[in-house]
Amino acid sequence: METIEFYDQYSSKKPNYEYWFGEAIQKPTPTWLHGVLQAILRELLRRAGYYAGTEIELRIDPDWQPVPDVIGVAHWIDQPYPQEPVDVVIEVLSPDDRMVYVLEKCKQYARIGTQSIFWIDPLSREGWQWDRKAEALQRVKAFELPNGNSISLDEVFAELDSEKQSRT
């Protein structure tokens, strides 16, 4: 499948699809917890000094165009989709995610120049950062950002707990 065919067939479908080397790959349908966590992570990235957005397609490589859960960039993007490497990608682990998919996605993010690649699991309340040298995910207690700031997982889950309690 060519990129143009992909956009004709899948650009308006929900949940999102990603273009992976000629194939349309459906992202797992986000859960409520997943969506709330995306909003929290976007806000925490903003507070840490980034412009941040959710579910934005990266058009850096015409053969691989993922839709990360959350991205952060140091400078405003004037075009509709990022076409240059982004500073931060955070993916929220879904119950349907397979580890082989997660690891391949990390390798591809690194290949296209993403500075920091993180995963977070809302159920286990754990987080990981991609280690380029080891080509592996390393468990972390905080997301150390390229601009020198960090987002602690304790802060992320405190925000999530606060959100949950604010309406009860």
Phi and psi in radians as a Rosetta constraint file:
Dihedral C 1 N 2 CA 2 C 2 CIRCULARHARMONIC -1.507 0.35
Dihedral N 2 CA 2 C 2 N 3 CIRCULARHARMONIC 2.805 0.35
Dihedral C 2 N 3 CA 3 C 3 CIRCULARHARMONIC -0.989 0.35
Dihedral N 3 CA 3 C 3 N 4 CIRCULARHARMONIC -0.742 0.35
Dihedral C 3 N 4 CA 4 C 4 CIRCULARHARMONIC -1.096 0.35
Dihedral N 4 CA 4 C 4 N 5 CIRCULARHARMONIC -0.754 0.35
Dihedral C 4 N 5 CA 5 C 5 CIRCULARHARMONIC -1.044 0.35
Dihedral N 5 CA 5 C 5 N 6 CIRCULARHARMONIC -0.748 0.35
Dihedral C 5 N 6 CA 6 C 6 CIRCULARHARMONIC -0.995 0.35
Dihedral N 6 CA 6 C 6 N 7 CIRCULARHARMONIC -0.867 0.35
Dihedral C 6 N 7 CA 7 C 7 CIRCULARHARMONIC -1.138 0.35
Dihedral N 7 CA 7 C 7 N 8 CIRCULARHARMONIC -0.665 0.35
Dihedral C 7 N 8 CA 8 C 8 CIRCULARHARMONIC -1.079 0.35
Dihedral N 8 CA 8 C 8 N 9 CIRCULARHARMONIC -0.699 0.35
Dihedral C 8 N 9 CA 9 C 9 CIRCULARHARMONIC -1.547 0.35
Dihedral N 9 CA 9 C 9 N 10 CIRCULARHARMONIC -0.559 0.35
Dihedral C 9 N 10 CA 10 C 10 CIRCULARHARMONIC -2.138 0.35
Dihedral N 10 CA 10 C 10 N 11 CIRCULARHARMONIC -0.142 0.35
Dihedral C 10 N 11 CA 11 C 11 CIRCULARHARMONIC -1.109 0.35
Dihedral N 11 CA 11 C 11 N 12 CIRCULARHARMONIC -0.493 0.35
Dihedral C 11 N 12 CA 12 C 12 CIRCULARHARMONIC -1.797 0.35
Dihedral N 12 CA 12 C 12 N 13 CIRCULARHARMONIC 0.081 0.35
Dihedral C 12 N 13 CA 13 C 13 CIRCULARHARMONIC -1.483 0.35
Dihedral N 13 CA 13 C 13 N 14 CIRCULARHARMONIC 2.524 0.35
Dihedral C 13 N 14 CA 14 C 14 CIRCULARHARMONIC -2.158 0.35
Dihedral N 14 CA 14 C 14 N 15 CIRCULARHARMONIC 2.459 0.35
Dihedral C 14 N 15 CA 15 C 15 CIRCULARHARMONIC -1.130 0.35
Dihedral N 15 CA 15 C 15 N 16 CIRCULARHARMONIC 2.993 0.35
Dihedral C 15 N 16 CA 16 C 16 CIRCULARHARMONIC -1.107 0.35
Dihedral N 16 CA 16 C 16 N 17 CIRCULARHARMONIC 2.655 0.35
Dihedral C 16 N 17 CA 17 C 17 CIRCULARHARMONIC -1.993 0.35
Dihedral N 17 CA 17 C 17 N 18 CIRCULARHARMONIC 2.645 0.35
Dihedral C 17 N 18 CA 18 C 18 CIRCULARHARMONIC -2.045 0.35
Dihedral N 18 CA 18 C 18 N 19 CIRCULARHARMONIC 2.598 0.35
Dihedral C 18 N 19 CA 19 C 19 CIRCULARHARMONIC -1.688 0.35
Dihedral N 19 CA 19 C 19 N 20 CIRCULARHARMONIC 1.993 0.35
Dihedral C 19 N 20 CA 20 C 20 CIRCULARHARMONIC -2.115 0.35
Dihedral N 20 CA 20 C 20 N 21 CIRCULARHARMONIC 1.669 0.35
Dihedral C 20 N 21 CA 21 C 21 CIRCULARHARMONIC 0.861 0.35
Dihedral N 21 CA 21 C 21 N 22 CIRCULARHARMONIC 0.941 0.35
Dihedral C 21 N 22 CA 22 C 22 CIRCULARHARMONIC 1.569 0.35
Dihedral N 22 CA 22 C 22 N 23 CIRCULARHARMONIC -0.024 0.35
Dihedral C 22 N 23 CA 23 C 23 CIRCULARHARMONIC -2.108 0.35
Dihedral N 23 CA 23 C 23 N 24 CIRCULARHARMONIC 2.566 0.35
Dihedral C 23 N 24 CA 24 C 24 CIRCULARHARMONIC -1.599 0.35
Dihedral N 24 CA 24 C 24 N 25 CIRCULARHARMONIC 2.057 0.35
Dihedral C 24 N 25 CA 25 C 25 CIRCULARHARMONIC -1.938 0.35
Dihedral N 25 CA 25 C 25 N 26 CIRCULARHARMONIC 2.086 0.35
Dihedral C 25 N 26 CA 26 C 26 CIRCULARHARMONIC -1.359 0.35
Dihedral N 26 CA 26 C 26 N 27 CIRCULARHARMONIC 2.257 0.35
Dihedral C 26 N 27 CA 27 C 27 CIRCULARHARMONIC -1.280 0.35
Dihedral N 27 CA 27 C 27 N 28 CIRCULARHARMONIC 2.604 0.35
Dihedral C 27 N 28 CA 28 C 28 CIRCULARHARMONIC -1.033 0.35
Dihedral N 28 CA 28 C 28 N 29 CIRCULARHARMONIC 2.534 0.35
Dihedral C 28 N 29 CA 29 C 29 CIRCULARHARMONIC -1.155 0.35
Dihedral N 29 CA 29 C 29 N 30 CIRCULARHARMONIC 2.174 0.35
Dihedral C 29 N 30 CA 30 C 30 CIRCULARHARMONIC -1.159 0.35
Dihedral N 30 CA 30 C 30 N 31 CIRCULARHARMONIC 2.466 0.35
Dihedral C 30 N 31 CA 31 C 31 CIRCULARHARMONIC -1.491 0.35
Dihedral N 31 CA 31 C 31 N 32 CIRCULARHARMONIC 2.990 0.35
Dihedral C 31 N 32 CA 32 C 32 CIRCULARHARMONIC -0.998 0.35
Dihedral N 32 CA 32 C 32 N 33 CIRCULARHARMONIC -0.858 0.35
Dihedral C 32 N 33 CA 33 C 33 CIRCULARHARMONIC -1.032 0.35
Dihedral N 33 CA 33 C 33 N 34 CIRCULARHARMONIC -0.721 0.35
Dihedral C 33 N 34 CA 34 C 34 CIRCULARHARMONIC -1.015 0.35
Dihedral N 34 CA 34 C 34 N 35 CIRCULARHARMONIC -0.863 0.35
Dihedral C 34 N 35 CA 35 C 35 CIRCULARHARMONIC -1.123 0.35
Dihedral N 35 CA 35 C 35 N 36 CIRCULARHARMONIC -0.729 0.35
Dihedral C 35 N 36 CA 36 C 36 CIRCULARHARMONIC -1.135 0.35
Dihedral N 36 CA 36 C 36 N 37 CIRCULARHARMONIC -0.733 0.35
Dihedral C 36 N 37 CA 37 C 37 CIRCULARHARMONIC -1.120 0.35
Dihedral N 37 CA 37 C 37 N 38 CIRCULARHARMONIC -0.664 0.35
Dihedral C 37 N 38 CA 38 C 38 CIRCULARHARMONIC -1.011 0.35
Dihedral N 38 CA 38 C 38 N 39 CIRCULARHARMONIC -0.796 0.35
Dihedral C 38 N 39 CA 39 C 39 CIRCULARHARMONIC -1.100 0.35
Dihedral N 39 CA 39 C 39 N 40 CIRCULARHARMONIC -0.723 0.35
Dihedral C 39 N 40 CA 40 C 40 CIRCULARHARMONIC -1.127 0.35
Dihedral N 40 CA 40 C 40 N 41 CIRCULARHARMONIC -0.802 0.35
Dihedral C 40 N 41 CA 41 C 41 CIRCULARHARMONIC -1.111 0.35
Dihedral N 41 CA 41 C 41 N 42 CIRCULARHARMONIC -0.686 0.35
Dihedral C 41 N 42 CA 42 C 42 CIRCULARHARMONIC -1.039 0.35
Dihedral N 42 CA 42 C 42 N 43 CIRCULARHARMONIC -0.804 0.35
Dihedral C 42 N 43 CA 43 C 43 CIRCULARHARMONIC -1.161 0.35
Dihedral N 43 CA 43 C 43 N 44 CIRCULARHARMONIC -0.713 0.35
Dihedral C 43 N 44 CA 44 C 44 CIRCULARHARMONIC -1.157 0.35
Dihedral N 44 CA 44 C 44 N 45 CIRCULARHARMONIC -0.634 0.35
Dihedral C 44 N 45 CA 45 C 45 CIRCULARHARMONIC -1.114 0.35
Dihedral N 45 CA 45 C 45 N 46 CIRCULARHARMONIC -0.717 0.35
Dihedral C 45 N 46 CA 46 C 46 CIRCULARHARMONIC -1.058 0.35
Dihedral N 46 CA 46 C 46 N 47 CIRCULARHARMONIC -0.807 0.35
Dihedral C 46 N 47 CA 47 C 47 CIRCULARHARMONIC -1.103 0.35
Dihedral N 47 CA 47 C 47 N 48 CIRCULARHARMONIC -0.487 0.35
Dihedral C 47 N 48 CA 48 C 48 CIRCULARHARMONIC -1.469 0.35
Dihedral N 48 CA 48 C 48 N 49 CIRCULARHARMONIC 0.058 0.35
Dihedral C 48 N 49 CA 49 C 49 CIRCULARHARMONIC 1.825 0.35
Dihedral N 49 CA 49 C 49 N 50 CIRCULARHARMONIC 0.257 0.35
Dihedral C 49 N 50 CA 50 C 50 CIRCULARHARMONIC -1.981 0.35
Dihedral N 50 CA 50 C 50 N 51 CIRCULARHARMONIC 2.660 0.35
Dihedral C 50 N 51 CA 51 C 51 CIRCULARHARMONIC -1.391 0.35
Dihedral N 51 CA 51 C 51 N 52 CIRCULARHARMONIC 2.331 0.35
Dihedral C 51 N 52 CA 52 C 52 CIRCULARHARMONIC -2.407 0.35
Dihedral N 52 CA 52 C 52 N 53 CIRCULARHARMONIC 2.592 0.35
Dihedral C 52 N 53 CA 53 C 53 CIRCULARHARMONIC -2.613 0.35
Dihedral N 53 CA 53 C 53 N 54 CIRCULARHARMONIC 2.913 0.35
Dihedral C 53 N 54 CA 54 C 54 CIRCULARHARMONIC -2.079 0.35
Dihedral N 54 CA 54 C 54 N 55 CIRCULARHARMONIC 2.580 0.35
Dihedral C 54 N 55 CA 55 C 55 CIRCULARHARMONIC 0.926 0.35
Dihedral N 55 CA 55 C 55 N 56 CIRCULARHARMONIC 0.834 0.35
Dihedral C 55 N 56 CA 56 C 56 CIRCULARHARMONIC -1.876 0.35
Dihedral N 56 CA 56 C 56 N 57 CIRCULARHARMONIC 2.164 0.35
Dihedral C 56 N 57 CA 57 C 57 CIRCULARHARMONIC -1.212 0.35
Dihedral N 57 CA 57 C 57 N 58 CIRCULARHARMONIC 2.323 0.35
Dihedral C 57 N 58 CA 58 C 58 CIRCULARHARMONIC -1.619 0.35
Dihedral N 58 CA 58 C 58 N 59 CIRCULARHARMONIC 2.200 0.35
Dihedral C 58 N 59 CA 59 C 59 CIRCULARHARMONIC -2.023 0.35
Dihedral N 59 CA 59 C 59 N 60 CIRCULARHARMONIC 0.879 0.35
Dihedral C 59 N 60 CA 60 C 60 CIRCULARHARMONIC -1.480 0.35
Dihedral N 60 CA 60 C 60 N 61 CIRCULARHARMONIC -0.713 0.35
Dihedral C 60 N 61 CA 61 C 61 CIRCULARHARMONIC -2.092 0.35
Dihedral N 61 CA 61 C 61 N 62 CIRCULARHARMONIC 2.110 0.35
Dihedral C 61 N 62 CA 62 C 62 CIRCULARHARMONIC -1.084 0.35
Dihedral N 62 CA 62 C 62 N 63 CIRCULARHARMONIC -0.320 0.35
Dihedral C 62 N 63 CA 63 C 63 CIRCULARHARMONIC -1.649 0.35
Dihedral N 63 CA 63 C 63 N 64 CIRCULARHARMONIC -0.213 0.35
Dihedral C 63 N 64 CA 64 C 64 CIRCULARHARMONIC -2.513 0.35
Dihedral N 64 CA 64 C 64 N 65 CIRCULARHARMONIC 1.891 0.35
Dihedral C 64 N 65 CA 65 C 65 CIRCULARHARMONIC -2.246 0.35
Dihedral N 65 CA 65 C 65 N 66 CIRCULARHARMONIC 1.495 0.35
Dihedral C 65 N 66 CA 66 C 66 CIRCULARHARMONIC -1.365 0.35
Dihedral N 66 CA 66 C 66 N 67 CIRCULARHARMONIC 2.911 0.35
Dihedral C 66 N 67 CA 67 C 67 CIRCULARHARMONIC -2.160 0.35
Dihedral N 67 CA 67 C 67 N 68 CIRCULARHARMONIC 1.494 0.35
Dihedral C 67 N 68 CA 68 C 68 CIRCULARHARMONIC -1.112 0.35
Dihedral N 68 CA 68 C 68 N 69 CIRCULARHARMONIC 2.699 0.35
Dihedral C 68 N 69 CA 69 C 69 CIRCULARHARMONIC -1.118 0.35
Dihedral N 69 CA 69 C 69 N 70 CIRCULARHARMONIC -0.789 0.35
Dihedral C 69 N 70 CA 70 C 70 CIRCULARHARMONIC -2.503 0.35
Dihedral N 70 CA 70 C 70 N 71 CIRCULARHARMONIC 2.405 0.35
Dihedral C 70 N 71 CA 71 C 71 CIRCULARHARMONIC -2.219 0.35
Dihedral N 71 CA 71 C 71 N 72 CIRCULARHARMONIC 2.699 0.35
Dihedral C 71 N 72 CA 72 C 72 CIRCULARHARMONIC -2.320 0.35
Dihedral N 72 CA 72 C 72 N 73 CIRCULARHARMONIC 2.397 0.35
Dihedral C 72 N 73 CA 73 C 73 CIRCULARHARMONIC -2.330 0.35
Dihedral N 73 CA 73 C 73 N 74 CIRCULARHARMONIC 2.604 0.35
Dihedral C 73 N 74 CA 74 C 74 CIRCULARHARMONIC -1.349 0.35
Dihedral N 74 CA 74 C 74 N 75 CIRCULARHARMONIC -0.487 0.35
Dihedral C 74 N 75 CA 75 C 75 CIRCULARHARMONIC -2.164 0.35
Dihedral N 75 CA 75 C 75 N 76 CIRCULARHARMONIC 2.541 0.35
Dihedral C 75 N 76 CA 76 C 76 CIRCULARHARMONIC -0.998 0.35
Dihedral N 76 CA 76 C 76 N 77 CIRCULARHARMONIC 2.458 0.35
Dihedral C 76 N 77 CA 77 C 77 CIRCULARHARMONIC -1.754 0.35
Dihedral N 77 CA 77 C 77 N 78 CIRCULARHARMONIC 2.127 0.35
Dihedral C 77 N 78 CA 78 C 78 CIRCULARHARMONIC -1.500 0.35
Dihedral N 78 CA 78 C 78 N 79 CIRCULARHARMONIC -0.402 0.35
Dihedral C 78 N 79 CA 79 C 79 CIRCULARHARMONIC -1.548 0.35
Dihedral N 79 CA 79 C 79 N 80 CIRCULARHARMONIC 2.878 0.35
Dihedral C 79 N 80 CA 80 C 80 CIRCULARHARMONIC -1.077 0.35
Dihedral N 80 CA 80 C 80 N 81 CIRCULARHARMONIC -0.564 0.35
Dihedral C 80 N 81 CA 81 C 81 CIRCULARHARMONIC -2.317 0.35
Dihedral N 81 CA 81 C 81 N 82 CIRCULARHARMONIC 2.488 0.35
Dihedral C 81 N 82 CA 82 C 82 CIRCULARHARMONIC -1.045 0.35
Dihedral N 82 CA 82 C 82 N 83 CIRCULARHARMONIC 2.275 0.35
Dihedral C 82 N 83 CA 83 C 83 CIRCULARHARMONIC -2.053 0.35
Dihedral N 83 CA 83 C 83 N 84 CIRCULARHARMONIC 0.019 0.35
Dihedral C 83 N 84 CA 84 C 84 CIRCULARHARMONIC -2.143 0.35
Dihedral N 84 CA 84 C 84 N 85 CIRCULARHARMONIC 2.756 0.35
Dihedral C 84 N 85 CA 85 C 85 CIRCULARHARMONIC -0.947 0.35
Dihedral N 85 CA 85 C 85 N 86 CIRCULARHARMONIC 2.487 0.35
Dihedral C 85 N 86 CA 86 C 86 CIRCULARHARMONIC -1.668 0.35
Dihedral N 86 CA 86 C 86 N 87 CIRCULARHARMONIC 2.800 0.35
Dihedral C 86 N 87 CA 87 C 87 CIRCULARHARMONIC -1.328 0.35
Dihedral N 87 CA 87 C 87 N 88 CIRCULARHARMONIC -0.738 0.35
Dihedral C 87 N 88 CA 88 C 88 CIRCULARHARMONIC -2.396 0.35
Dihedral N 88 CA 88 C 88 N 89 CIRCULARHARMONIC 2.380 0.35
Dihedral C 88 N 89 CA 89 C 89 CIRCULARHARMONIC -2.189 0.35
Dihedral N 89 CA 89 C 89 N 90 CIRCULARHARMONIC 2.287 0.35
Dihedral C 89 N 90 CA 90 C 90 CIRCULARHARMONIC -2.159 0.35
Dihedral N 90 CA 90 C 90 N 91 CIRCULARHARMONIC 2.175 0.35
Dihedral C 90 N 91 CA 91 C 91 CIRCULARHARMONIC -1.902 0.35
Dihedral N 91 CA 91 C 91 N 92 CIRCULARHARMONIC 2.411 0.35
Dihedral C 91 N 92 CA 92 C 92 CIRCULARHARMONIC -1.708 0.35
Dihedral N 92 CA 92 C 92 N 93 CIRCULARHARMONIC 2.129 0.35
Dihedral C 92 N 93 CA 93 C 93 CIRCULARHARMONIC -1.151 0.35
Dihedral N 93 CA 93 C 93 N 94 CIRCULARHARMONIC 2.300 0.35
Dihedral C 93 N 94 CA 94 C 94 CIRCULARHARMONIC -1.847 0.35
Dihedral N 94 CA 94 C 94 N 95 CIRCULARHARMONIC 2.680 0.35
Dihedral C 94 N 95 CA 95 C 95 CIRCULARHARMONIC -0.985 0.35
Dihedral N 95 CA 95 C 95 N 96 CIRCULARHARMONIC -0.495 0.35
Dihedral C 95 N 96 CA 96 C 96 CIRCULARHARMONIC -1.518 0.35
Dihedral N 96 CA 96 C 96 N 97 CIRCULARHARMONIC -0.114 0.35
Dihedral C 96 N 97 CA 97 C 97 CIRCULARHARMONIC -1.177 0.35
Dihedral N 97 CA 97 C 97 N 98 CIRCULARHARMONIC 2.363 0.35
Dihedral C 97 N 98 CA 98 C 98 CIRCULARHARMONIC -1.742 0.35
Dihedral N 98 CA 98 C 98 N 99 CIRCULARHARMONIC 2.484 0.35
Dihedral C 98 N 99 CA 99 C 99 CIRCULARHARMONIC -1.062 0.35
Dihedral N 99 CA 99 C 99 N 100 CIRCULARHARMONIC -0.633 0.35
Dihedral C 99 N 100 CA 100 C 100 CIRCULARHARMONIC -1.067 0.35
Dihedral N 100 CA 100 C 100 N 101 CIRCULARHARMONIC -0.660 0.35
Dihedral C 100 N 101 CA 101 C 101 CIRCULARHARMONIC -1.175 0.35
Dihedral N 101 CA 101 C 101 N 102 CIRCULARHARMONIC -0.785 0.35
Dihedral C 101 N 102 CA 102 C 102 CIRCULARHARMONIC -1.038 0.35
Dihedral N 102 CA 102 C 102 N 103 CIRCULARHARMONIC -0.838 0.35
Dihedral C 102 N 103 CA 103 C 103 CIRCULARHARMONIC -1.155 0.35
Dihedral N 103 CA 103 C 103 N 104 CIRCULARHARMONIC -0.712 0.35
Dihedral C 103 N 104 CA 104 C 104 CIRCULARHARMONIC -1.139 0.35
Dihedral N 104 CA 104 C 104 N 105 CIRCULARHARMONIC -0.668 0.35
Dihedral C 104 N 105 CA 105 C 105 CIRCULARHARMONIC -1.117 0.35
Dihedral N 105 CA 105 C 105 N 106 CIRCULARHARMONIC -0.710 0.35
Dihedral C 105 N 106 CA 106 C 106 CIRCULARHARMONIC -1.072 0.35
Dihedral N 106 CA 106 C 106 N 107 CIRCULARHARMONIC -0.801 0.35
Dihedral C 106 N 107 CA 107 C 107 CIRCULARHARMONIC -1.036 0.35
Dihedral N 107 CA 107 C 107 N 108 CIRCULARHARMONIC -0.713 0.35
Dihedral C 107 N 108 CA 108 C 108 CIRCULARHARMONIC -1.238 0.35
Dihedral N 108 CA 108 C 108 N 109 CIRCULARHARMONIC -0.699 0.35
Dihedral C 108 N 109 CA 109 C 109 CIRCULARHARMONIC -1.031 0.35
Dihedral N 109 CA 109 C 109 N 110 CIRCULARHARMONIC -0.757 0.35
Dihedral C 109 N 110 CA 110 C 110 CIRCULARHARMONIC -1.118 0.35
Dihedral N 110 CA 110 C 110 N 111 CIRCULARHARMONIC -0.731 0.35
Dihedral C 110 N 111 CA 111 C 111 CIRCULARHARMONIC -1.038 0.35
Dihedral N 111 CA 111 C 111 N 112 CIRCULARHARMONIC -0.668 0.35
Dihedral C 111 N 112 CA 112 C 112 CIRCULARHARMONIC -1.515 0.35
Dihedral N 112 CA 112 C 112 N 113 CIRCULARHARMONIC 0.094 0.35
Dihedral C 112 N 113 CA 113 C 113 CIRCULARHARMONIC 1.696 0.35
Dihedral N 113 CA 113 C 113 N 114 CIRCULARHARMONIC 0.205 0.35
Dihedral C 113 N 114 CA 114 C 114 CIRCULARHARMONIC -1.106 0.35
Dihedral N 114 CA 114 C 114 N 115 CIRCULARHARMONIC 2.232 0.35
Dihedral C 114 N 115 CA 115 C 115 CIRCULARHARMONIC -1.215 0.35
Dihedral N 115 CA 115 C 115 N 116 CIRCULARHARMONIC -0.871 0.35
Dihedral C 115 N 116 CA 116 C 116 CIRCULARHARMONIC -2.267 0.35
Dihedral N 116 CA 116 C 116 N 117 CIRCULARHARMONIC 2.281 0.35
Dihedral C 116 N 117 CA 117 C 117 CIRCULARHARMONIC -2.168 0.35
Dihedral N 117 CA 117 C 117 N 118 CIRCULARHARMONIC 2.117 0.35
Dihedral C 117 N 118 CA 118 C 118 CIRCULARHARMONIC -2.208 0.35
Dihedral N 118 CA 118 C 118 N 119 CIRCULARHARMONIC 2.646 0.35
Dihedral C 118 N 119 CA 119 C 119 CIRCULARHARMONIC -2.231 0.35
Dihedral N 119 CA 119 C 119 N 120 CIRCULARHARMONIC 2.562 0.35
Dihedral C 119 N 120 CA 120 C 120 CIRCULARHARMONIC -2.393 0.35
Dihedral N 120 CA 120 C 120 N 121 CIRCULARHARMONIC 2.431 0.35
Dihedral C 120 N 121 CA 121 C 121 CIRCULARHARMONIC -1.921 0.35
Dihedral N 121 CA 121 C 121 N 122 CIRCULARHARMONIC 1.947 0.35
Dihedral C 121 N 122 CA 122 C 122 CIRCULARHARMONIC -1.178 0.35
Dihedral N 122 CA 122 C 122 N 123 CIRCULARHARMONIC -0.395 0.35
Dihedral C 122 N 123 CA 123 C 123 CIRCULARHARMONIC -1.440 0.35
Dihedral N 123 CA 123 C 123 N 124 CIRCULARHARMONIC -0.845 0.35
Dihedral C 123 N 124 CA 124 C 124 CIRCULARHARMONIC -1.482 0.35
Dihedral N 124 CA 124 C 124 N 125 CIRCULARHARMONIC -0.226 0.35
Dihedral C 124 N 125 CA 125 C 125 CIRCULARHARMONIC 1.053 0.35
Dihedral N 125 CA 125 C 125 N 126 CIRCULARHARMONIC 0.757 0.35
Dihedral C 125 N 126 CA 126 C 126 CIRCULARHARMONIC -2.092 0.35
Dihedral N 126 CA 126 C 126 N 127 CIRCULARHARMONIC 2.792 0.35
Dihedral C 126 N 127 CA 127 C 127 CIRCULARHARMONIC -2.422 0.35
Dihedral N 127 CA 127 C 127 N 128 CIRCULARHARMONIC 2.734 0.35
Dihedral C 127 N 128 CA 128 C 128 CIRCULARHARMONIC -2.430 0.35
Dihedral N 128 CA 128 C 128 N 129 CIRCULARHARMONIC 2.640 0.35
Dihedral C 128 N 129 CA 129 C 129 CIRCULARHARMONIC -2.114 0.35
Dihedral N 129 CA 129 C 129 N 130 CIRCULARHARMONIC 2.465 0.35
Dihedral C 129 N 130 CA 130 C 130 CIRCULARHARMONIC -1.310 0.35
Dihedral N 130 CA 130 C 130 N 131 CIRCULARHARMONIC 2.197 0.35
Dihedral C 130 N 131 CA 131 C 131 CIRCULARHARMONIC -1.742 0.35
Dihedral N 131 CA 131 C 131 N 132 CIRCULARHARMONIC 1.925 0.35
Dihedral C 131 N 132 CA 132 C 132 CIRCULARHARMONIC -1.081 0.35
Dihedral N 132 CA 132 C 132 N 133 CIRCULARHARMONIC -0.748 0.35
Dihedral C 132 N 133 CA 133 C 133 CIRCULARHARMONIC -1.135 0.35
Dihedral N 133 CA 133 C 133 N 134 CIRCULARHARMONIC -0.791 0.35
Dihedral C 133 N 134 CA 134 C 134 CIRCULARHARMONIC -1.449 0.35
Dihedral N 134 CA 134 C 134 N 135 CIRCULARHARMONIC -0.223 0.35
Dihedral C 134 N 135 CA 135 C 135 CIRCULARHARMONIC 0.839 0.35
Dihedral N 135 CA 135 C 135 N 136 CIRCULARHARMONIC 0.940 0.35
Dihedral C 135 N 136 CA 136 C 136 CIRCULARHARMONIC -2.638 0.35
Dihedral N 136 CA 136 C 136 N 137 CIRCULARHARMONIC 2.781 0.35
Dihedral C 136 N 137 CA 137 C 137 CIRCULARHARMONIC -1.502 0.35
Dihedral N 137 CA 137 C 137 N 138 CIRCULARHARMONIC 2.342 0.35
Dihedral C 137 N 138 CA 138 C 138 CIRCULARHARMONIC -1.984 0.35
Dihedral N 138 CA 138 C 138 N 139 CIRCULARHARMONIC 2.243 0.35
Dihedral C 138 N 139 CA 139 C 139 CIRCULARHARMONIC -1.126 0.35
Dihedral N 139 CA 139 C 139 N 140 CIRCULARHARMONIC 2.381 0.35
Dihedral C 139 N 140 CA 140 C 140 CIRCULARHARMONIC -2.331 0.35
Dihedral N 140 CA 140 C 140 N 141 CIRCULARHARMONIC 2.780 0.35
Dihedral C 140 N 141 CA 141 C 141 CIRCULARHARMONIC -1.746 0.35
Dihedral N 141 CA 141 C 141 N 142 CIRCULARHARMONIC -0.210 0.35
Dihedral C 141 N 142 CA 142 C 142 CIRCULARHARMONIC -2.629 0.35
Dihedral N 142 CA 142 C 142 N 143 CIRCULARHARMONIC 2.616 0.35
Dihedral C 142 N 143 CA 143 C 143 CIRCULARHARMONIC -1.556 0.35
Dihedral N 143 CA 143 C 143 N 144 CIRCULARHARMONIC 1.874 0.35
Dihedral C 143 N 144 CA 144 C 144 CIRCULARHARMONIC -1.446 0.35
Dihedral N 144 CA 144 C 144 N 145 CIRCULARHARMONIC 2.002 0.35
Dihedral C 144 N 145 CA 145 C 145 CIRCULARHARMONIC -1.591 0.35
Dihedral N 145 CA 145 C 145 N 146 CIRCULARHARMONIC 2.682 0.35
Dihedral C 145 N 146 CA 146 C 146 CIRCULARHARMONIC -1.030 0.35
Dihedral N 146 CA 146 C 146 N 147 CIRCULARHARMONIC -0.446 0.35
Dihedral C 146 N 147 CA 147 C 147 CIRCULARHARMONIC -1.481 0.35
Dihedral N 147 CA 147 C 147 N 148 CIRCULARHARMONIC 0.104 0.35
Dihedral C 147 N 148 CA 148 C 148 CIRCULARHARMONIC 1.653 0.35
Dihedral N 148 CA 148 C 148 N 149 CIRCULARHARMONIC -0.217 0.35
Dihedral C 148 N 149 CA 149 C 149 CIRCULARHARMONIC -1.488 0.35
Dihedral N 149 CA 149 C 149 N 150 CIRCULARHARMONIC 2.973 0.35
Dihedral C 149 N 150 CA 150 C 150 CIRCULARHARMONIC -2.509 0.35
Dihedral N 150 CA 150 C 150 N 151 CIRCULARHARMONIC 2.780 0.35
Dihedral C 150 N 151 CA 151 C 151 CIRCULARHARMONIC -2.160 0.35
Dihedral N 151 CA 151 C 151 N 152 CIRCULARHARMONIC 1.972 0.35
Dihedral C 151 N 152 CA 152 C 152 CIRCULARHARMONIC -1.375 0.35
Dihedral N 152 CA 152 C 152 N 153 CIRCULARHARMONIC 2.547 0.35
Dihedral C 152 N 153 CA 153 C 153 CIRCULARHARMONIC -1.146 0.35
Dihedral N 153 CA 153 C 153 N 154 CIRCULARHARMONIC -0.554 0.35
Dihedral C 153 N 154 CA 154 C 154 CIRCULARHARMONIC -1.022 0.35
Dihedral N 154 CA 154 C 154 N 155 CIRCULARHARMONIC -0.724 0.35
Dihedral C 154 N 155 CA 155 C 155 CIRCULARHARMONIC -1.147 0.35
Dihedral N 155 CA 155 C 155 N 156 CIRCULARHARMONIC -0.750 0.35
Dihedral C 155 N 156 CA 156 C 156 CIRCULARHARMONIC -1.017 0.35
Dihedral N 156 CA 156 C 156 N 157 CIRCULARHARMONIC -0.858 0.35
Dihedral C 156 N 157 CA 157 C 157 CIRCULARHARMONIC -1.361 0.35
Dihedral N 157 CA 157 C 157 N 158 CIRCULARHARMONIC -0.423 0.35
Dihedral C 157 N 158 CA 158 C 158 CIRCULARHARMONIC -1.143 0.35
Dihedral N 158 CA 158 C 158 N 159 CIRCULARHARMONIC -0.727 0.35
Dihedral C 158 N 159 CA 159 C 159 CIRCULARHARMONIC -1.092 0.35
Dihedral N 159 CA 159 C 159 N 160 CIRCULARHARMONIC -0.737 0.35
Dihedral C 159 N 160 CA 160 C 160 CIRCULARHARMONIC -1.107 0.35
Dihedral N 160 CA 160 C 160 N 161 CIRCULARHARMONIC -0.788 0.35
Dihedral C 160 N 161 CA 161 C 161 CIRCULARHARMONIC -1.108 0.35
Dihedral N 161 CA 161 C 161 N 162 CIRCULARHARMONIC -0.690 0.35
Dihedral C 161 N 162 CA 162 C 162 CIRCULARHARMONIC -1.118 0.35
Dihedral N 162 CA 162 C 162 N 163 CIRCULARHARMONIC -0.738 0.35
Dihedral C 162 N 163 CA 163 C 163 CIRCULARHARMONIC -1.045 0.35
Dihedral N 163 CA 163 C 163 N 164 CIRCULARHARMONIC -0.772 0.35
Dihedral C 163 N 164 CA 164 C 164 CIRCULARHARMONIC -1.122 0.35
Dihedral N 164 CA 164 C 164 N 165 CIRCULARHARMONIC -0.717 0.35
Dihedral C 164 N 165 CA 165 C 165 CIRCULARHARMONIC -1.393 0.35
Dihedral N 165 CA 165 C 165 N 166 CIRCULARHARMONIC -0.319 0.35
Dihedral C 165 N 166 CA 166 C 166 CIRCULARHARMONIC -1.159 0.35
Dihedral N 166 CA 166 C 166 N 167 CIRCULARHARMONIC -0.363 0.35
Dihedral C 166 N 167 CA 167 C 167 CIRCULARHARMONIC -1.931 0.35
Dihedral N 167 CA 167 C 167 N 168 CIRCULARHARMONIC 0.012 0.35
